[in-house]
Amino acid sequence: MISSQQDAMFSKKFELHNMTISIYYVIPNENHSLYLKYDIKKISKDTLLLNNGIRNLIFVKDEKSHI
């Protein structure tokens, strides 16, 4: 998905702790970097906390999802 000539949206999908995580980000981003780093902490059996250095994102496993 392209929102302008300068912005491009990308997605990253990976498996962690039996959960499928999809992260969507725009380049250029808030860090003004092409490299995105996420610190991921498991805070319960079905909840992860993702931090990209600017904001925290909470990911909760959806038992109904079959992705």
N, CA, C and O atoms as CSV, one atom per row, in Angstrom:
chain,resi,resn,atom,element,x,y,z
A,1,MET,N,N,0.844,-1.173,0.000
A,1,MET,CA,C,0.000,0.000,0.000
A,1,MET,C,C,0.888,1.234,0.000
A,1,MET,O,O,1.781,1.346,0.840
A,2,ILE,N,N,0.670,2.131,-0.893
A,2,ILE,CA,C,1.459,3.355,-0.996
A,2,ILE,C,C,0.529,4.534,-0.754
A,2,ILE,O,O,-0.469,4.702,-1.455
A,3,SER,N,N,0.863,5.354,0.247
A,3,SER,CA,C,0.008,6.494,0.561
A,3,SER,C,C,0.490,7.777,-0.096
A,3,SER,O,O,-0.296,8.709,-0.268
A,4,SER,N,N,1.747,7.846,-0.462
A,4,SER,CA,C,2.276,8.980,-1.220
A,4,SER,C,C,3.539,8.518,-1.923
A,4,SER,O,O,3.937,7.360,-1.790
A,5,GLN,N,N,4.163,9.397,-2.660
A,5,GLN,CA,C,5.394,8.994,-3.346
A,5,GLN,C,C,6.527,8.767,-2.364
A,5,GLN,O,O,7.481,8.058,-2.685
A,6,GLN,N,N,6.448,9.355,-1.166
A,6,GLN,CA,C,7.526,9.205,-0.200
A,6,GLN,C,C,7.249,8.139,0.852
A,6,GLN,O,O,8.186,7.656,1.488
A,7,ASP,N,N,5.993,7.761,1.054
A,7,ASP,CA,C,5.656,6.800,2.097
A,7,ASP,C,C,5.310,5.451,1.483
A,7,ASP,O,O,4.585,5.386,0.490
A,8,ALA,N,N,5.818,4.390,2.060
A,8,ALA,CA,C,5.483,3.035,1.628
A,8,ALA,C,C,5.164,2.209,2.866
A,8,ALA,O,O,5.875,2.303,3.867
A,9,MET,N,N,4.109,1.402,2.816
A,9,MET,CA,C,3.737,0.573,3.947
A,9,MET,C,C,4.230,-0.846,3.715
A,9,MET,O,O,4.067,-1.402,2.628
A,10,PHE,N,N,4.835,-1.427,4.750
A,10,PHE,CA,C,5.355,-2.784,4.699
A,10,PHE,C,C,4.757,-3.575,5.851
A,10,PHE,O,O,4.289,-3.000,6.834
A,11,SER,N,N,4.775,-4.874,5.728
A,11,SER,CA,C,4.308,-5.710,6.833
A,11,SER,C,C,5.360,-6.754,7.149
A,11,SER,O,O,6.130,-7.171,6.283
A,12,LYS,N,N,5.377,-7.168,8.404
A,12,LYS,CA,C,6.269,-8.226,8.871
A,12,LYS,C,C,5.415,-9.185,9.672
A,12,LYS,O,O,4.695,-8.771,10.580
A,13,LYS,N,N,5.491,-10.457,9.344
A,13,LYS,CA,C,4.701,-11.472,10.029
A,13,LYS,C,C,5.661,-12.520,10.573
A,13,LYS,O,O,6.531,-13.000,9.846
A,14,PHE,N,N,5.511,-12.881,11.854
A,14,PHE,CA,C,6.372,-13.905,12.422
A,14,PHE,C,C,5.640,-14.652,13.522
A,14,PHE,O,O,4.617,-14.193,14.031
A,15,GLU,N,N,6.175,-15.800,13.878
A,15,GLU,CA,C,5.608,-16.644,14.926
A,15,GLU,C,C,6.458,-16.497,16.186
A,15,GLU,O,O,7.687,-16.528,16.123
A,16,LEU,N,N,5.797,-16.340,17.320
A,16,LEU,CA,C,6.491,-16.233,18.593
A,16,LEU,C,C,5.577,-16.753,19.686
A,16,LEU,O,O,4.432,-16.314,19.795
A,17,HIS,N,N,6.059,-17.673,20.490
A,17,HIS,CA,C,5.278,-18.247,21.589
A,17,HIS,C,C,3.923,-18.759,21.096
A,17,HIS,O,O,2.899,-18.530,21.739
A,18,ASN,N,N,3.917,-19.450,19.959
A,18,ASN,CA,C,2.701,-20.004,19.360
A,18,ASN,C,C,1.681,-18.936,18.977
A,18,ASN,O,O,0.484,-19.216,18.921
A,19,MET,N,N,2.143,-17.720,18.713
A,19,MET,CA,C,1.272,-16.640,18.277
A,19,MET,C,C,1.792,-16.110,16.951
A,19,MET,O,O,3.003,-15.998,16.756
A,20,THR,N,N,0.892,-15.786,16.049
A,20,THR,CA,C,1.268,-15.154,14.791
A,20,THR,C,C,1.106,-13.655,14.960
A,20,THR,O,O,0.025,-13.171,15.294
A,21,ILE,N,N,2.184,-12.925,14.729
A,21,ILE,CA,C,2.176,-11.478,14.918
A,21,ILE,C,C,2.390,-10.814,13.572
A,21,ILE,O,O,3.314,-11.169,12.839
A,22,SER,N,N,1.547,-9.861,13.245
A,22,SER,CA,C,1.712,-9.058,12.035
A,22,SER,C,C,1.949,-7.620,12.456
A,22,SER,O,O,1.157,-7.048,13.206
A,23,ILE,N,N,3.033,-7.037,11.977
A,23,ILE,CA,C,3.354,-5.643,12.267
A,23,ILE,C,C,3.362,-4.895,10.949
A,23,ILE,O,O,4.009,-5.321,9.992
A,24,TYR,N,N,2.653,-3.791,10.897
A,24,TYR,CA,C,2.620,-2.947,9.708
A,24,TYR,C,C,3.325,-1.644,10.039
A,24,TYR,O,O,3.082,-1.049,11.089
A,25,TYR,N,N,4.188,-1.206,9.153
A,25,TYR,CA,C,4.909,0.034,9.407
A,25,TYR,C,C,5.107,0.797,8.113
A,25,TYR,O,O,5.053,0.239,7.017
A,26,VAL,N,N,5.338,2.087,8.272
A,26,VAL,CA,C,5.486,2.991,7.139
A,26,VAL,C,C,6.932,3.470,7.086
A,26,VAL,O,O,7.517,3.822,8.110
A,27,ILE,N,N,7.488,3.481,5.915
A,27,ILE,CA,C,8.829,4.026,5.691
A,27,ILE,C,C,8.657,5.321,4.904
A,27,ILE,O,O,7.974,5.260,3.881
A,28,PRO,N,N,9.189,6.464,5.254
A,28,PRO,CA,C,9.986,6.681,6.467
A,28,PRO,C,C,9.096,6.630,7.707
A,28,PRO,O,O,7.904,6.930,7.641
A,29,ASN,N,N,9.692,6.246,8.837
A,29,ASN,CA,C,8.935,6.086,10.069
A,29,ASN,C,C,9.345,7.144,11.087
A,29,ASN,O,O,10.119,8.054,10.788
A,30,GLU,N,N,8.799,7.000,12.311
A,30,GLU,CA,C,9.052,7.986,13.360
A,30,GLU,C,C,10.524,8.069,13.741
A,30,GLU,O,O,10.993,9.121,14.177
A,31,ASN,N,N,11.262,6.964,13.579
A,31,ASN,CA,C,12.688,6.949,13.912
A,31,ASN,C,C,13.524,7.507,12.771
A,31,ASN,O,O,14.729,7.706,12.927
A,32,HIS,N,N,12.893,7.764,11.616
A,32,HIS,CA,C,13.600,8.186,10.405
A,32,HIS,C,C,14.656,7.150,10.027
A,32,HIS,O,O,15.788,7.487,9.682
A,33,SER,N,N,14.257,5.887,10.103
A,33,SER,CA,C,15.180,4.783,9.858
A,33,SER,C,C,14.504,3.734,8.989
A,33,SER,O,O,13.285,3.573,9.031
A,34,LEU,N,N,15.289,3.032,8.213
A,34,LEU,CA,C,14.767,1.895,7.456
A,34,LEU,C,C,14.786,0.627,8.293
A,34,LEU,O,O,14.171,-0.370,7.913
A,35,TYR,N,N,15.476,0.645,9.417
A,35,TYR,CA,C,15.606,-0.523,10.283
A,35,TYR,C,C,14.684,-0.352,11.479
A,35,TYR,O,O,14.775,0.647,12.192
A,36,LEU,N,N,13.805,-1.306,11.706
A,36,LEU,CA,C,12.908,-1.269,12.852
A,36,LEU,C,C,13.264,-2.388,13.810
A,36,LEU,O,O,13.421,-3.537,13.396
A,37,LYS,N,N,13.389,-2.064,15.075
A,37,LYS,CA,C,13.729,-3.041,16.100
A,37,LYS,C,C,12.578,-3.098,17.101
A,37,LYS,O,O,12.069,-2.061,17.526
A,38,TYR,N,N,12.175,-4.296,17.474
A,38,TYR,CA,C,11.129,-4.475,18.465
A,38,TYR,C,C,11.674,-5.282,19.624
A,38,TYR,O,O,12.249,-6.351,19.422
A,39,ASP,N,N,11.499,-4.779,20.840
A,39,ASP,CA,C,11.760,-5.560,22.037
A,39,ASP,C,C,10.441,-6.214,22.400
A,39,ASP,O,O,9.420,-5.537,22.528
A,40,ILE,N,N,10.458,-7.535,22.566
A,40,ILE,CA,C,9.224,-8.281,22.805
A,40,ILE,C,C,9.323,-8.983,24.150
A,40,ILE,O,O,10.291,-9.692,24.425
A,41,LYS,N,N,8.306,-8.777,24.988
A,41,LYS,CA,C,8.275,-9.406,26.300
A,41,LYS,C,C,6.951,-10.142,26.458
A,41,LYS,O,O,5.890,-9.576,26.196
A,42,LYS,N,N,7.008,-11.395,26.882
A,42,LYS,CA,C,5.791,-12.160,27.146
A,42,LYS,C,C,5.311,-11.790,28.544
A,42,LYS,O,O,6.027,-12.010,29.521
A,43,ILE,N,N,4.098,-11.228,28.652
A,43,ILE,CA,C,3.610,-10.786,29.955
A,43,ILE,C,C,2.518,-11.688,30.531
A,43,ILE,O,O,2.154,-11.547,31.698
A,44,SER,N,N,2.000,-12.601,29.735
A,44,SER,CA,C,1.109,-13.652,30.216
A,44,SER,C,C,1.117,-14.757,29.170
A,44,SER,O,O,1.806,-14.647,28.156
A,45,LYS,N,N,0.357,-15.819,29.409
A,45,LYS,CA,C,0.415,-16.949,28.473
A,45,LYS,C,C,-0.109,-16.608,27.086
A,45,LYS,O,O,0.227,-17.289,26.116
A,46,ASP,N,N,-0.934,-15.558,26.973
A,46,ASP,CA,C,-1.486,-15.207,25.666
A,46,ASP,C,C,-1.329,-13.724,25.324
A,46,ASP,O,O,-2.027,-13.214,24.447
A,47,THR,N,N,-0.414,-13.026,26.013
A,47,THR,CA,C,-0.231,-11.596,25.778
A,47,THR,C,C,1.249,-11.256,25.649
A,47,THR,O,O,2.067,-11.670,26.470
A,48,LEU,N,N,1.578,-10.501,24.612
A,48,LEU,CA,C,2.940,-10.021,24.404
A,48,LEU,C,C,2.944,-8.499,24.426
A,48,LEU,O,O,1.977,-7.858,24.016
A,49,LEU,N,N,4.044,-7.930,24.908
A,49,LEU,CA,C,4.254,-6.486,24.873
A,49,LEU,C,C,5.379,-6.215,23.886
A,49,LEU,O,O,6.495,-6.702,24.066
A,50,LEU,N,N,5.093,-5.446,22.850
A,50,LEU,CA,C,6.092,-5.092,21.841
A,50,LEU,C,C,6.427,-3.619,22.001
A,50,LEU,O,O,5.529,-2.787,22.133
A,51,ASN,N,N,7.719,-3.288,21.992
A,51,ASN,CA,C,8.154,-1.903,22.099
A,51,ASN,C,C,9.108,-1.619,20.965
A,51,ASN,O,O,10.080,-2.349,20.770
A,52,ASN,N,N,8.840,-0.560,20.211
A,52,ASN,CA,C,9.716,-0.207,19.092
A,52,ASN,C,C,10.592,0.998,19.407
A,52,ASN,O,O,11.143,1.618,18.498
A,53,GLY,N,N,10.726,1.336,20.694
A,53,GLY,CA,C,11.544,2.462,21.089
A,53,GLY,C,C,10.767,3.757,21.176
A,53,GLY,O,O,11.240,4.726,21.769
A,54,ILE,N,N,9.578,3.789,20.591
A,54,ILE,CA,C,8.746,4.988,20.622
A,54,ILE,C,C,7.431,4.714,21.339
A,54,ILE,O,O,6.960,5.539,22.122
A,55,ARG,N,N,6.839,3.551,21.071
A,55,ARG,CA,C,5.561,3.243,21.706
A,55,ARG,C,C,5.486,1.759,22.027
A,55,ARG,O,O,6.187,0.936,21.436
A,56,ASN,N,N,4.614,1.438,22.985
A,56,ASN,CA,C,4.338,0.057,23.349
A,56,ASN,C,C,3.113,-0.420,22.596
A,56,ASN,O,O,2.136,0.314,22.446
A,57,LEU,N,N,3.172,-1.656,22.125
A,57,LEU,CA,C,2.046,-2.292,21.457
A,57,LEU,C,C,1.723,-3.565,22.220
A,57,LEU,O,O,2.625,-4.333,22.553
A,58,ILE,N,N,0.449,-3.798,22.501
A,58,ILE,CA,C,0.022,-5.011,23.191
A,58,ILE,C,C,-0.565,-5.949,22.158
A,58,ILE,O,O,-1.416,-5.553,21.362
A,59,PHE,N,N,-0.110,-7.196,22.170
A,59,PHE,CA,C,-0.637,-8.212,21.263
A,59,PHE,C,C,-1.268,-9.304,22.114
A,59,PHE,O,O,-0.593,-9.908,22.947
A,60,VAL,N,N,-2.558,-9.562,21.913
A,60,VAL,CA,C,-3.275,-10.600,22.645
A,60,VAL,C,C,-3.684,-11.673,21.655
A,60,VAL,O,O,-4.263,-11.379,20.609
A,61,LYS,N,N,-3.380,-12.916,21.991
A,61,LYS,CA,C,-3.721,-14.035,21.119
A,61,LYS,C,C,-5.232,-14.181,21.034
A,61,LYS,O,O,-5.930,-14.178,22.049
A,62,ASP,N,N,-5.720,-14.306,19.822
A,62,ASP,CA,C,-7.146,-14.484,19.569
A,62,ASP,C,C,-7.391,-15.958,19.311
A,62,ASP,O,O,-6.977,-16.484,18.278
A,63,GLU,N,N,-8.055,-16.627,20.233
A,63,GLU,CA,C,-8.303,-18.062,20.098
A,63,GLU,C,C,-9.198,-18.375,18.905
A,63,GLU,O,O,-9.146,-19.489,18.384
A,64,LYS,N,N,-10.016,-17.425,18.456
A,64,LYS,CA,C,-10.924,-17.657,17.335
A,64,LYS,C,C,-10.224,-17.517,15.994
A,64,LYS,O,O,-10.732,-17.979,14.972
A,65,SER,N,N,-9.058,-16.880,15.996
A,65,SER,CA,C,-8.348,-16.638,14.741
A,65,SER,C,C,-7.657,-17.909,14.271
A,65,SER,O,O,-7.052,-18.623,15.070
A,66,HIS,N,N,-7.747,-18.191,12.984
A,66,HIS,CA,C,-7.109,-19.379,12.415
A,66,HIS,C,C,-6.077,-18.989,11.378
A,66,HIS,O,O,-5.871,-19.716,10.406
A,67,ILE,N,N,-5.423,-17.847,11.571
A,67,ILE,CA,C,-4.428,-17.363,10.601
A,67,ILE,C,C,-3.140,-18.127,10.786
A,67,ILE,O,O,-2.168,-17.881,10.072
